[in-house]
Amino acid sequence: MGEFQSTGAGRRDFAAGETGRGPAVPSELTNNPRAGQWDGRRLSRGMVADYKRFLMTDGEGIRCSLYVSGCPFRCEGCYNSSIWDFGVGHAYTDRLEAQIMEDLAQDYVQGITFLGGEPLLNTPMLIPLARRIRERFGASKDIWCWTGYTWEELMRPGETPDKRELLGLIDILVDGRYIATQHDSLLQFRGSRNQRILDVPRSLEAGEPVVWAKLHDQERFIPEIYGVERAAGEGAAS
């Protein structure tokens, strides 16, 4: 497995001494892999933890969300720690894929989101699905994906080519581990400040991470805003 350094709480930095791996890498709250260390073509068992239809929480617009099983990053505080094991859940089937395609065909559905678990370590399942979506819908449906990898890690020499293949089929990537010490409830579509929402085609063209043009984080909690507005309304009424 090569040299590694412990990062505390059983987490490890398998690329100790390597620099330029992106925001918050390495972290003592996660595992940190070498380039190519984790290969989804071997690790994936084709298991799905959940499939949810017609949500508005996992990206822009009304979406379908596919939660795949298995994640070796093991971020401390992860809200999906129950699906770290690649064997949990149920097998991805032709029937499920047919359901996904039928759901995406609805005019009001903007696209699909891949979450987990770690989607970029479930490429044997997701690459064929993404290709089928592109073949049927073209650019009329977008594909979002969450990953524990940073963009910089995915671009490292020696990373497995299937990850880059899946990236080429994705529109928006939310990158980076969840870092509990950087948690921020005001962030749009992500849990910690180190994570980014990236425009994948533009990033690939530029050769560097390009932030999604529609990024808009909150400045205050919505309940707080409503409370201020309500108080102002009541004051005006009196």
C-alpha positions as CSV (number, residue, x, y, z in Angstrom):
1,M,0.0,0.0,0.0
2,G,3.0,2.3,0.3
3,E,3.8,4.9,3.0
4,F,1.1,6.7,4.8
5,Q,0.8,8.9,7.9
6,S,-2.0,8.7,10.4
7,T,-4.2,11.8,10.4
8,G,-5.9,10.9,13.7
9,A,-9.1,9.0,14.6
10,G,-8.0,6.2,12.4
11,R,-7.9,8.3,9.2
12,R,-4.8,8.2,7.0
13,D,-3.0,10.4,4.5
14,F,-1.7,7.9,1.9
15,A,0.0,10.7,-0.1
16,A,1.9,12.3,2.7
17,G,4.1,15.1,1.5
18,E,2.2,15.7,-1.7
19,T,1.0,19.3,-2.2
20,G,-1.5,21.0,-4.4
21,R,-4.3,18.5,-3.7
22,G,-7.0,21.2,-3.4
23,P,-8.8,22.9,-0.5
24,A,-8.5,21.2,2.9
25,V,-6.5,18.3,1.6
26,P,-5.1,16.5,3.5
27,S,-7.5,16.6,6.4
28,E,-7.2,14.8,9.8
29,L,-11.0,14.1,9.6
30,T,-10.9,12.0,6.4
31,N,-8.9,9.5,4.5
32,N,-6.7,11.0,1.8
33,P,-5.8,8.7,-1.1
34,R,-2.8,8.6,-3.5
35,A,-3.5,9.0,-7.2
36,G,-5.1,5.8,-8.5
37,Q,-5.2,4.1,-5.1
38,W,-8.9,3.6,-5.2
39,D,-10.2,2.1,-8.4
40,G,-14.0,2.0,-8.8
41,R,-13.7,-0.6,-11.5
42,R,-12.6,-3.0,-8.8
43,L,-14.3,-1.6,-5.7
44,S,-17.8,-1.1,-7.0
45,R,-20.3,-3.9,-6.5
46,G,-23.1,-2.2,-8.4
47,M,-25.1,-1.4,-5.3
48,V,-27.5,1.4,-4.8
49,A,-28.4,2.8,-1.4
50,D,-31.4,4.7,-2.5
51,Y,-33.2,6.3,-5.5
52,K,-35.3,9.4,-4.9
53,R,-37.6,11.1,-7.5
54,F,-38.5,14.7,-8.0
55,L,-36.5,16.5,-5.3
56,M,-35.3,20.1,-5.1
57,T,-32.5,19.6,-2.6
58,D,-29.8,17.8,-4.6
59,G,-29.0,20.5,-7.2
60,E,-30.8,23.0,-9.3
61,G,-34.4,22.5,-10.3
62,I,-36.5,19.4,-9.8
63,R,-34.3,16.4,-10.0
64,C,-33.9,12.6,-9.6
65,S,-31.2,11.5,-7.2
66,L,-29.3,8.2,-7.3
67,Y,-27.4,7.3,-4.1
68,V,-24.7,4.7,-4.7
69,S,-23.0,2.6,-2.1
70,G,-19.4,2.7,-0.9
71,C,-17.1,5.4,0.2
72,P,-13.5,5.0,1.6
73,F,-13.1,8.7,2.4
74,R,-15.0,8.1,5.6
75,C,-15.3,11.8,6.6
76,E,-16.0,12.4,10.2
77,G,-19.5,13.6,10.7
78,C,-20.7,12.2,7.4
79,Y,-24.5,12.0,7.4
80,N,-24.4,9.0,5.0
81,S,-21.9,6.9,7.0
82,S,-24.4,4.0,6.9
83,I,-23.5,3.5,3.2
84,W,-19.7,3.6,3.4
85,D,-19.7,-0.2,2.7
86,F,-19.8,-1.0,-1.0
87,G,-22.0,-4.0,-0.3
88,V,-25.0,-2.3,1.4
89,G,-28.3,-1.5,-0.3
90,H,-29.7,-3.3,-3.4
91,A,-28.3,-4.1,-6.8
92,Y,-28.7,-1.7,-9.7
93,T,-31.0,-3.3,-12.2
94,D,-32.4,-2.8,-15.6
95,R,-35.8,-2.1,-14.0
96,L,-34.4,0.7,-11.9
97,E,-32.6,2.2,-14.9
98,A,-35.9,2.1,-16.9
99,Q,-37.6,3.9,-14.0
100,I,-34.8,6.6,-14.0
101,M,-35.2,7.1,-17.8
102,E,-39.0,7.4,-17.5
103,D,-38.7,9.9,-14.6
104,L,-36.2,12.0,-16.5
105,A,-38.5,12.1,-19.5
106,Q,-40.9,14.3,-17.5
107,D,-40.8,17.9,-18.8
108,Y,-40.5,19.4,-15.4
109,V,-37.4,17.3,-14.4
110,Q,-34.2,19.2,-15.0
111,G,-31.8,16.3,-14.5
112,I,-30.2,13.7,-12.3
113,T,-27.8,13.8,-9.4
114,F,-25.3,11.2,-8.5
115,L,-24.5,11.0,-4.8
116,G,-23.4,8.4,-2.3
117,G,-21.3,6.9,-1.1
118,E,-18.7,7.9,-3.7
119,P,-20.0,8.1,-7.3
120,L,-16.5,8.3,-8.9
121,L,-15.8,4.9,-7.3
122,N,-19.0,3.4,-8.9
123,T,-18.1,4.1,-12.5
124,P,-19.1,0.7,-13.9
125,M,-22.7,1.6,-13.0
126,L,-22.7,5.3,-13.7
127,I,-20.8,5.6,-16.9
128,P,-23.3,3.5,-18.9
129,L,-26.2,5.3,-17.3
130,A,-24.8,8.7,-18.0
131,R,-24.1,7.7,-21.6
132,R,-27.6,6.5,-22.1
133,I,-29.0,9.8,-20.6
134,R,-26.8,11.7,-23.1
135,E,-27.9,9.5,-26.0
136,R,-31.6,10.0,-25.3
137,F,-31.8,13.5,-23.9
138,G,-28.6,15.2,-25.1
139,A,-28.0,18.5,-23.2
140,S,-31.7,18.9,-22.3
141,K,-31.2,17.1,-19.0
142,D,-28.2,18.0,-16.8
143,I,-26.1,15.6,-14.6
144,W,-24.8,16.7,-11.2
145,C,-22.4,14.7,-9.2
146,W,-21.1,14.9,-5.6
147,T,-17.6,13.6,-4.9
148,G,-15.1,13.4,-2.0
149,Y,-12.3,14.0,-4.4
150,T,-11.1,17.5,-5.2
151,W,-10.7,18.6,-8.8
152,E,-7.0,18.8,-8.3
153,E,-6.9,15.1,-7.1
154,L,-8.9,14.0,-10.1
155,M,-6.5,15.7,-12.5
156,R,-3.4,14.1,-10.9
157,P,-1.2,11.9,-13.1
158,G,-1.8,8.3,-12.3
159,E,-5.5,8.7,-11.4
160,T,-7.7,5.9,-13.0
161,P,-9.1,6.9,-16.4
162,D,-12.7,5.9,-15.6
163,K,-13.0,8.9,-13.3
164,R,-12.1,11.3,-16.1
165,E,-14.5,9.4,-18.4
166,L,-17.4,9.9,-16.1
167,L,-16.4,13.6,-15.6
168,G,-16.7,14.1,-19.3
169,L,-20.4,13.2,-19.1
170,I,-21.1,15.4,-16.1
171,D,-22.3,19.1,-16.1
172,I,-21.8,20.1,-12.5
173,L,-19.4,18.6,-9.9
174,V,-19.6,19.4,-6.1
175,D,-16.1,18.5,-5.1
176,G,-14.2,17.9,-1.8
177,R,-14.6,16.0,1.4
178,Y,-17.1,17.0,4.1
179,I,-14.9,18.7,6.7
180,A,-16.9,18.9,10.0
181,T,-14.8,21.8,11.3
182,Q,-15.7,23.8,8.2
183,H,-19.5,23.1,8.4
184,D,-21.6,26.0,7.3
185,S,-25.4,25.7,7.0
186,L,-25.6,28.8,4.8
187,L,-23.8,27.2,1.9
188,Q,-25.7,26.3,-1.3
189,F,-25.9,22.6,-2.0
190,R,-22.9,21.7,0.2
191,G,-22.0,21.1,3.8
192,S,-18.5,22.6,4.4
193,R,-16.7,25.7,3.2
194,N,-13.9,23.8,1.4
195,Q,-16.4,22.2,-1.0
196,R,-16.9,23.8,-4.4
197,I,-19.7,23.7,-7.1
198,L,-17.8,23.4,-10.4
199,D,-18.8,23.8,-14.0
200,V,-17.2,20.7,-15.4
201,P,-17.1,21.5,-19.2
202,R,-15.6,24.9,-18.5
203,S,-13.2,23.5,-16.0
204,L,-11.9,20.9,-18.5
205,E,-11.6,23.6,-21.1
206,A,-9.8,26.0,-18.8
207,G,-7.5,23.4,-17.3
208,E,-8.4,24.6,-13.8
209,P,-11.5,24.5,-11.6
210,V,-14.2,27.0,-12.7
211,V,-16.9,27.8,-10.1
212,W,-20.6,27.4,-11.3
213,A,-21.8,30.8,-12.5
214,K,-25.1,30.5,-10.5
215,L,-23.4,30.0,-7.1
216,H,-25.3,31.9,-4.5
217,D,-24.8,31.2,-0.8
218,Q,-27.1,32.6,1.9
219,E,-25.8,35.3,4.2
220,R,-28.4,34.6,7.0
221,F,-30.6,31.8,8.0
222,I,-34.0,32.0,6.2
223,P,-36.0,31.7,9.5
224,E,-34.0,34.7,10.8
225,I,-34.9,36.7,7.6
226,Y,-38.6,35.8,7.9
227,G,-38.6,36.8,11.5
228,V,-37.2,40.2,10.8
229,E,-39.7,40.8,7.9
230,R,-42.6,39.6,10.0
231,A,-41.6,41.9,12.9
232,A,-41.3,44.8,10.5
233,G,-44.8,44.0,9.1
234,E,-46.4,43.8,12.5
235,G,-44.8,47.1,13.5
236,A,-46.1,48.8,10.4
237,A,-49.6,47.4,11.0
238,S,-49.7,48.8,14.5
